[in-house]
Amino acid sequence: MSSTATTASANGDRSYFGSMAIVGLLFFIFGFVTWLNGPLIGFAQVAFDVSESAAFLIPSAFYISYFFLALPSSAILKKTGMKKGMALALLVMAIGAAVFGQFTTQRYYPGAVTGIFIIGTGLALLQTAANPYISILGPIEGAAQRIAVMGICNKLAGMLAPLVLGAVVLHGMGDLTAQVAAADPAGKEALLNEFAARIHDPYMVMAGLMALLAVGILFSPLPEISASEANAEAPSDAGTGRRSLFQYPHLWLGAACIFAYVGVEVMAGDAIGIYGDSLGLPPDQTKLFTSLTLGAMLVGYVVGLVAIPRFISQETYLKVSAILAIVFTVGAFLTGGYVSVAFVALLGFANAMMWPAIFPLGIRALGRFTEVGSAIMIMGIAGGAVIPQLFAILKQHFDFQWVFLLLMVPCYLYIAYFAQSGHKAGLSKAA
């Protein structure tokens, strides 16, 4: 090989790994922000003195924003390009963090929920850009492996988020609850005002850091990638005259699979604290349970990174993961106390490689429809708003472990179906 070719190859490798590092940082950021929602449920219930179902508006507002903003995000990205779009997304998230911090300090719950919705809006734009970007940065067959690396960045941040929030904001929450219950109305308001005000400075710091990162992304060497060119149909599908996304049934089945997956992921991660509370475990412990799930997910990502596609295809691994998740769900149902919580946390291991497998399978061979198809897949994240909210409502009327079982198992069965045959619907064998 000539010295010129060697230099070109080295420059290409540096560009590839540099792009991976920058997108990995983005995945770390939205992992940190996303996995704050779990401990924020308990925080909202205390700080705003609202019911459990009302406190679940925190994750609901966050995840429902994806449903409304994913398609507009696709249109924005077509005008801005992926790089400028990512910078804009971070700026929107910075605004949302500032709004949440300010209104929470004032204990105005609708304003705080609006701030969470704005953060979700920015993340909808960021994910609509970042997920297809990393999927098509290299061969689509290795997309699950690349997304697994991003998942490790995401879950490391997710493990850190509850610990940071717990240390800075939620410390002594169990004692505070007892003090509030014993206080007169004026004392109660003073205690809750002081507790709510703890959130202000951390979220203002987050807002500032995200704004700075937005500027950094704008001037970074991150290359633009044409999704439609990088994710073209296979030769066997070329010329079939597909003029509509409705001619790609695997996309719609994939979006439904994302809906089911994010719903169960949020149940295992964000709702695990409420699950522990329902078992009668102490609040100062349950506020940290999200980190247990994310630790299990981190292990799952490492295993997936090693196994896919070297020893097992991403489709087969997805099916095995869904079956394993059903086993863990039944284990949680049949046990109690910390053992039951441990089974819920183990769902993190089973869930880990689901998104990395589902997303590239759902957008496979979309060609010029890749950007809009990715947005439709991102809309499926709304499952994180619907399924946990159903859990919060139904557990008021029925045994919470039965509700957990009956919500989770059908979702995992559908994921197993998509892994087995749904991802191939409408595609030729060569696609």
C-alpha positions in Angstrom: 0.0 0.0 0.0 1.4 3.4 -0.9 2.1 6.1 1.7 -0.7 8.2 0.3 -3.2 5.4 0.7 -2.0 4.7 4.2 -2.3 8.4 5.2 -5.9 8.5 3.7 -6.8 5.4 5.6 -5.4 6.8 8.9 -7.3 10.1 8.3 -10.5 8.1 7.6 -10.0 6.1 10.8 -9.5 9.3 12.8 -12.6 10.9 11.3 -14.7 7.8 12.0 -13.5 7.4 15.7 -13.7 11.2 16.2 -17.4 11.2 15.0 -18.1 8.2 17.3 -16.6 10.1 20.2 -18.7 13.2 19.6 -21.9 11.3 19.1 -21.0 9.3 22.2 -20.8 12.5 24.2 -24.3 13.4 22.9 -25.6 10.0 24.0 -24.1 10.6 27.4 -25.9 13.9 27.7 -29.3 12.6 26.8 -28.7 9.6 29.0 -28.1 11.8 32.0 -31.1 14.0 31.3 -33.5 11.0 30.5 -32.6 8.9 33.5 -33.2 11.8 35.9 -36.9 11.2 35.3 -37.0 8.2 37.6 -35.9 10.0 40.8 -37.8 13.1 39.7 -41.1 11.2 40.1 -40.5 10.8 43.9 -39.1 14.4 44.1 -42.3 15.8 42.4 -44.6 13.9 44.7 -43.0 15.5 47.7 -42.0 18.9 46.4 -45.3 19.7 44.7 -47.4 17.7 47.2 -49.2 15.8 44.4 -50.5 12.3 44.0 -48.5 9.4 42.6 -50.3 9.5 39.2 -49.8 13.2 39.0 -46.1 12.8 39.7 -45.9 10.4 36.7 -46.7 13.4 34.5 -42.9 14.0 34.7 -42.0 11.0 32.5 -45.3 11.3 30.6 -44.6 14.8 29.5 -41.1 13.9 28.6 -41.9 10.9 26.5 -45.0 12.2 24.8 -43.0 15.1 23.4 -41.4 12.6 21.1 -44.7 11.7 19.5 -45.5 15.3 18.7 -42.1 16.5 17.8 -40.4 13.6 15.9 -41.9 14.4 12.5 -41.4 18.2 12.7 -37.8 17.3 13.8 -37.4 15.4 10.6 -38.4 18.5 8.6 -36.1 20.7 10.6 -33.2 18.3 10.0 -33.8 18.4 6.2 -33.3 22.2 6.4 -30.4 22.4 8.9 -28.6 19.1 8.3 -27.8 16.7 11.1 -24.9 18.7 12.6 -26.7 22.0 13.0 -29.8 20.1 14.1 -27.9 18.5 16.9 -26.6 21.9 18.1 -30.2 23.3 17.9 -31.5 20.4 19.9 -29.0 21.0 22.7 -30.0 24.7 22.8 -33.7 23.7 23.2 -32.8 21.3 26.0 -30.9 24.1 27.7 -34.0 26.3 27.6 -36.1 23.4 29.0 -33.7 22.8 31.9 -33.8 26.5 32.8 -37.6 26.5 32.7 -37.8 23.4 34.8 -35.4 24.7 37.4 -37.1 28.1 37.7 -40.7 26.9 38.0 -39.8 24.1 40.3 -38.2 26.6 42.7 -41.5 28.5 42.6 -43.4 25.2 43.1 -45.6 25.8 40.1 -46.2 22.3 38.8 -47.6 23.1 35.3 -44.6 25.2 34.6 -42.2 22.5 35.8 -44.0 19.9 33.6 -43.7 22.3 30.7 -39.9 22.5 31.3 -39.7 18.7 31.1 -41.7 18.8 27.9 -39.3 21.3 26.4 -36.4 19.1 27.4 -38.1 16.2 25.7 -38.7 18.4 22.6 -34.9 19.0 22.3 -34.2 15.3 22.8 -36.7 14.4 20.1 -34.7 16.5 17.7 -31.4 15.2 19.0 -32.5 11.5 18.8 -34.1 11.9 15.4 -30.6 13.0 14.2 -28.3 11.0 16.3 -29.9 7.5 16.0 -29.9 7.3 12.2 -26.6 9.0 12.1 -24.9 6.4 14.2 -26.8 3.6 12.4 -25.5 4.6 9.0 -22.0 5.8 10.1 -20.9 2.3 9.0 -22.4 -0.9 7.6 -26.0 -1.4 8.7 -25.2 -5.0 9.7 -22.9 -3.6 12.5 -25.3 -0.9 13.6 -26.3 -2.7 16.7 -22.7 -2.9 17.8 -22.2 0.9 17.2 -25.4 1.7 19.0 -24.3 -0.6 21.9 -21.2 1.6 22.3 -23.6 4.6 22.4 -25.7 2.7 24.9 -22.8 2.3 27.2 -22.2 6.1 27.1 -26.0 6.6 27.7 -26.2 4.1 30.6 -23.0 5.3 32.3 -24.7 8.7 32.4 -27.9 7.1 33.5 -26.3 5.4 36.5 -24.6 8.6 37.5 -27.8 10.8 37.2 -29.8 9.3 40.2 -26.7 9.3 42.3 -25.9 12.9 41.6 -29.5 14.0 42.1 -29.8 11.9 45.2 -26.7 13.5 46.7 -27.4 17.1 45.7 -31.2 17.3 45.9 -32.9 14.2 47.4 -30.8 13.6 50.5 -32.9 13.2 53.6 -36.1 12.8 51.7 -37.4 10.1 54.0 -36.9 12.3 57.1 -38.4 15.3 55.2 -41.6 13.3 54.5 -42.0 12.6 58.2 -41.3 16.2 59.1 -43.9 17.5 56.5 -46.5 15.1 57.9 -46.0 16.4 61.4 -45.8 20.1 60.5 -48.6 22.7 60.6 -49.6 24.3 57.3 -47.1 27.1 57.5 -44.3 24.8 58.5 -45.2 22.4 55.8 -45.0 25.1 53.1 -41.6 26.3 54.4 -40.2 22.8 54.4 -41.4 22.1 50.8 -40.2 25.4 49.5 -36.7 24.8 50.8 -36.7 21.3 49.4 -38.0 22.4 45.9 -35.4 25.2 45.8 -32.6 22.6 45.9 -33.3 21.8 42.2 -32.5 25.3 40.9 -28.8 25.5 40.8 -28.2 22.0 39.4 -30.6 22.6 36.5 -29.2 26.0 35.8 -25.7 24.5 35.6 -27.1 21.8 33.2 -28.6 24.5 31.1 -25.4 26.4 30.8 -23.4 23.3 30.0 -25.8 22.2 27.2 -25.7 25.7 25.7 -21.9 25.6 25.6 -22.0 22.1 24.1 -24.4 23.3 21.4 -21.8 25.9 20.3 -19.1 23.2 20.5 -21.0 20.8 18.2 -21.6 23.6 15.7 -17.9 24.2 15.3 -16.8 20.5 15.7 -15.4 18.4 12.8 -18.5 16.2 12.8 -19.2 15.3 9.2 -22.5 15.6 7.5 -23.9 12.2 6.2 -26.7 11.8 3.7 -29.0 9.2 5.2 -30.8 8.5 2.0 -27.6 7.6 0.2 -26.1 5.6 3.0 -29.2 3.6 3.7 -30.3 2.8 0.2 -32.4 -0.2 -0.7 -30.7 -3.4 -1.7 -30.4 -4.1 -5.4 -33.2 -6.7 -5.2 -35.6 -4.0 -3.9 -34.4 -1.2 -6.3 -36.8 -0.2 -8.9 -39.8 -1.7 -7.2 -41.5 1.7 -7.5 -42.0 2.3 -3.8 -43.4 5.8 -3.4 -44.7 5.8 0.1 -43.6 4.7 3.6 -46.8 2.6 3.8 -45.1 0.3 1.4 -42.5 -0.5 4.1 -44.5 -2.6 6.7 -41.4 -3.4 8.6 -41.0 0.3 9.5 -44.5 0.5 11.1 -44.0 -2.8 12.9 -40.7 -1.4 14.1 -42.2 1.8 15.4 -44.8 -0.3 17.4 -41.8 -2.3 18.7 -40.1 0.9 19.9 -43.4 1.9 21.6 -43.5 -1.4 23.5 -39.7 -1.4 24.2 -39.5 2.1 25.6 -42.6 1.5 27.7 -41.0 -1.6 29.4 -37.6 0.2 29.6 -39.2 3.1 31.5 -41.1 0.7 33.7 -37.9 -1.2 34.6 -35.8 2.0 35.0 -38.0 5.0 36.1 -40.9 3.2 37.8 -38.7 0.8 39.8 -38.6 3.3 42.7 -42.4 3.4 42.8 -42.4 -0.4 42.5 -40.1 -0.6 45.6 -42.3 1.9 47.5 -45.3 -0.3 46.8 -43.4 -3.2 48.4 -42.9 -1.0 51.5 -39.2 -0.4 51.1 -37.6 2.9 52.5 -37.7 6.0 50.2 -34.0 6.7 50.9 -33.3 3.4 49.2 -35.9 3.3 46.5 -34.7 6.7 45.1 -31.5 4.9 44.0 -33.1 1.8 42.4 -32.9 3.3 38.9 -29.1 3.0 39.1 -29.5 -0.8 39.7 -31.4 -1.2 36.5 -29.0 0.9 34.5 -26.0 -1.0 36.0 -27.7 -4.2 34.6 -28.2 -2.5 31.3 -24.5 -1.5 31.2 -23.5 -5.2 31.6 -26.0 -6.1 28.9 -24.5 -3.6 26.5 -21.0 -5.0 27.1 -22.2 -8.6 26.5 -24.0 -7.5 23.3 -21.0 -5.5 22.1 -18.9 -8.7 22.3 -21.5 -11.1 20.9 -23.0 -9.2 18.0 -22.5 -9.9 15.2 -19.4 -12.1 16.0 -21.4 -15.0 17.6 -25.1 -14.1 17.1 -27.1 -11.9 14.8 -28.8 -8.8 16.1 -32.2 -10.4 15.2 -31.6 -13.6 17.2 -30.1 -11.6 20.2 -33.3 -9.5 20.2 -35.5 -12.6 20.4 -33.4 -14.1 23.2 -33.5 -10.9 25.1 -37.3 -10.7 24.9 -37.7 -14.3 26.2 -35.2 -13.6 29.0 -37.2 -10.5 29.9 -40.4 -12.5 30.2 -38.6 -14.9 32.6 -37.4 -11.9 34.8 -40.9 -10.4 34.8 -42.5 -13.6 36.0 -39.7 -13.8 38.6 -40.6 -10.3 39.9 -44.3 -11.4 40.1 -43.6 -14.5 42.0 -41.3 -12.9 44.7 -41.4 -10.0 47.1 -39.2 -7.5 48.8 -35.6 -6.9 47.5 -35.7 -10.1 45.5 -38.6 -8.8 43.4 -36.8 -5.5 42.9 -33.7 -7.4 41.8 -35.7 -9.2 39.1 -37.0 -5.8 37.9 -33.5 -4.4 37.9 -32.4 -7.5 35.9 -34.8 -6.4 33.2 -32.1 -3.8 32.4 -29.8 -6.6 31.2 -32.5 -8.1 29.0 -33.5 -4.6 27.7 -30.0 -3.4 26.9 -29.7 -4.6 23.3 -33.3 -4.1 22.3 -33.1 -0.5 21.0 -29.7 -1.2 19.3 -31.4 -4.0 17.4 -34.9 -2.7 16.8 -33.9 0.8 15.4 -31.6 -0.3 12.6 -34.0 -3.2 11.6 -36.9 -0.7 11.5 -35.2 1.8 9.2 -33.4 -0.8 7.1 -33.5 -0.1 3.3 -35.7 3.0 3.5 -33.5 4.9 1.1 -34.8 8.4 0.5 -37.4 7.8 3.2 -34.8 7.3 5.9 -35.1 10.7 7.7 -38.9 10.5 7.9 -38.9 6.8 8.7 -36.4 7.5 11.6 -38.8 10.2 12.9 -41.7 7.7 12.8 -39.5 5.2 14.8 -38.7 8.0 17.3 -42.4 8.7 17.7 -42.7 5.2 19.2 -40.8 6.6 22.2 -44.2 7.8 23.4 -44.6 4.3 24.8 -42.6 5.7 27.7 -45.5 8.1 28.4 -48.3 5.6 28.0 -47.3 2.3 29.7 -45.9 3.7 33.0 -49.0 6.0 33.3 -51.2 3.0 32.9 -49.2 1.3 35.7 -49.7 4.4 38.0 -53.4 4.5 37.4 -54.2 0.7 37.4 -52.1 0.0 40.5 -54.6 2.2 42.5 -57.3 -0.3 41.8 -55.5 -3.7 41.4 -52.5 -5.5 42.9 -49.5 -3.7 41.5 -47.5 -6.9 40.8 -50.4 -8.2 38.7 -50.6 -4.9 36.8 -46.8 -5.0 36.2 -47.0 -8.5 34.9 -50.0 -7.9 32.6 -48.4 -4.7 31.1 -44.9 -6.1 30.6 -45.4 -9.6 29.2 -47.5 -8.6 26.1 -44.9 -6.0 25.2 -42.1 -8.5 25.4 -44.1 -11.0 23.3 -44.5 -8.4 20.6 -40.8 -7.6 20.7 -40.1 -11.4 20.2 -42.5 -11.4 17.2 -40.7 -8.4 15.6 -37.3 -10.2 16.1 -38.6 -13.4 14.6 -40.5 -12.1 11.5 -41.8 -8.6 11.8 -38.5 -7.0 10.8 -38.6 -8.8 7.5 -42.2 -7.8 6.5 -42.2 -6.4 3.0 -38.4 -6.8 2.4 -36.8 -9.3 0.0 -34.4 -11.8 1.4 -31.5 -9.8 0.0 -32.5 -6.6 1.6 
